[in-house]
Amino acid sequence: SVAMYRLPLFAALGVVTLLTPSSAFVPFAIRGTASAPALRIPSSSAQVLPKTATIARKNIIAPRCQVIFNSNEDWKPDHHQEESGNTDVGDYFPDGDTAGSASDPNAGVGFSSGAAAGSTGGGAENRLGDLLSSKGAEVRTVERQTYTDVKFEAHPWRIDGDFASGDPRFDLTFNTATNIAETEIMVEPNSMTFEDYVAGWTADSDPNWEVTPTEGTLDRRGGAETFFDVRWNGSAVMKGEHFGTLVIVLPNDQFSYTYKFRVTVA
């Protein structure tokens, strides 16, 4: 019975010797390759294996994986290239000579120009502190925008002050002792931002009316009020009533205040 089982095994092993030299087939039944797929041996290395031959497995070594930390370590924004001197940068200093040199203490720290260029604090941190402080701060006067084409026209229905109400701030009496009629009005800001204003009289107003100031900026809503001094600079010989309509225009807000005055010279 043993011979009956050996015969198929020998017949199977004999197949190896009958293959053509171009390729040889190593079956699963060979010891040591039971869990490996069938192998084709190239013709250049094709050999007749003995019945007891075994094939050793080769250890395949995969390439090592390399973990890269700080891949952006050498990156710099454009305004940090070649020490541009731009001080509007992030919260770090460029690599290199952050302490400067004797000839240029600001070299390498981005403070070669600008408000902190004159700082000699000894280090980049001190220079940054000088920049953030009020030391050496520059105060510049901003030129006010001019408004030359403003039209002083009374609002058709909204009157903010009117002599017809009997309010003495708007219904004036000429003072013969001082030869003047004078009053003061107050404008309370109602805009969310600061607003420029221009004050003037309508075309049908008596030419002797004056107002000061004639231009300026109103505070924001909730801020301080703005006061205007209104005068009539006529004379005691100009008997009768003299009318004037004051318009305070906010050019950038497309808004205006309208006040109607009357002065009586007895």
Secondary structure by P-SEA (a helix, b strand, c coil): caaaaaaaaaaaaacccccccccccccccccccccccbbbbcccccccccccbbbbbbbbbccbbbbbcccccccccccccccccccccccccccccccccccccccccccccccccccccccaaaaaaaaacccbbbbbbcccccccccccccccccccccccccccccccccccccccccbbbbbbbccccbbbbbbbbcccccccccccccbbbbcccccbbbbbbbbbccccccccbbbbbbbbbccccccbbbbbbbbbcc
